[in-house]
């Protein structure tokens, strides 16, 4: 697998960015620009990534394109379309968002997230984004979440079937689907099932850890090594699927934490890393 990080180390310029990534040993990345960047600047970063053997794993969106406020939803849908077009232009492995919520918190957990109305809105949103861009060099994906669709591999597979677009694939953040005792205490079984059902669709993965903190079954995302998740099995099923699969460390609070985590993962999972 190709290990990467979601931080860009706050550097300016494509060459400095690529140098800092190469020095760390990064082999995959979240693209550091968005669709507002000039074509010339985008090309500089794409060239720097290619010259330094860094696969562009993802172009992110991270906005609620099915928000209950119509103007907010429209703006976020337009941004989603632009981001997918960017991903297609640069040949990223995927463009990724979450489905979106029915409440005030754009990625929050609400009962209504599981309503038929939200399911239908999600299907229509994905179809609209894909149909507007008609990507040839990338895929549109939704990251699984603990409290909105898709929160299980079965939901993800049904969503893929309902969207019915060849350009819709899967993004894998396995920790985001660890939301019950069965998946937490028996993660190997859950990972095997998930990759069996979704493997051929998976374009990019995230890497983090999870820890049980007490009543009432309170789970917290933590940096790798602090939690109890079987990272070795995760790396194994990823490598069996695709030895070149990007896997991105995320949600740390400083560049130093990213460097430390990258070194830790390189040491712990070194036999799985390209």
C-alpha positions, 0 to 999 in steps of 0.5 A, a space after each residue: 500500500 502507498 502510505 500518505 498523510 492529509 497534511 501539506 505541512 503548510 509549505 508554499 509552492 509545488 516544489 517545496 511541497 513535493 520535497 517535504 513529502 518525499 523527505 518523509 517517505 510519502 507515496 500518496 497524498 490528498 491533493 493540496 489545491 482545490 478547484 479555485 486554483 489556477 490551471 497553471 498552479 494545478 499543473 505544477 503540483 501534478 507534475 511535482 507529484 508525478 516526478 516524486 512518485 506520489 499518487 494523488 489519492 483524493 480530491 476532497 469536498 467535505 460539504 453537505 450537498 443535500 443540506 435542508 437549506 436549498 441555497 446551501 445545498 445548491 452551492 455545495 452541489 456546485 462545489 462538488 461538481 467543480 471538485 470532481 472535474 478537478 479530480 478528473 483533470 488531474 487523474 486522482 484516484 477518486 473525489 470524495 465527500 460524505 453523503 451529508 446530514 439532515 441537520 444543522 451539523 453538516 456531517 452530524 448524526 440524526 435519525 433523519 439521515 436514515 429516512 427514505 427521503 435522505 436516501 433518495 436525495 443522496 442517490 440523486 445528488 451522486 447521479 447529478 454530480 457524476 452526470 454533470 462531469 462525466 469523468 473519464 479519469 477518476 471516480 466519485 466516492 462517499 466516505 462511510 460514516 458512523 451515523 449516515 449512509 453508508 454506515 455498513 458495507 451492505 448499505 454502500 453496495 445498495 447505494 452503488 446499485 441504486 446510483 447505477 453509474 460506473 463512475 461511482 466507486 467506494 472510499 474506505 474509512 473502516 474506522 468510521 463504520 466501527 459503531 457497535 460492539 460486534 464490529 469493535 470486538 471482532 474487527 477482523 470478521 468485519 473487515 473481511 466481509 467489507 472488503 469481500 463486498 466492496 473490494 472491487 470498488 475501493 479507490 482509496 483508504 483512510 488510516 486511524 485508530 479507535 478506542 473504547 472509553 466506557 459507558 455507554 459504549 463510547 468510542 473515540 477516534 484516536 491516532 494509530 497505536 493509541 487504540 485497539 484496532 487491528 491495523 495489521 489485518 487492515 493493511 493485509 486486506 488492503 494489500 491483498 486487494 491492491 498493493 498500490 492502494 493509497 492509505 492516508 493518515 488523517 485527523 491529527 493536530 500538528 505537522 509533528 504529529 503527522 511525522 510521528 504517526 508516519 514513522 510509527 506506521 512505517 515501523 509497525 506496518 512496514 512489510 505492507 508498505 510500498 
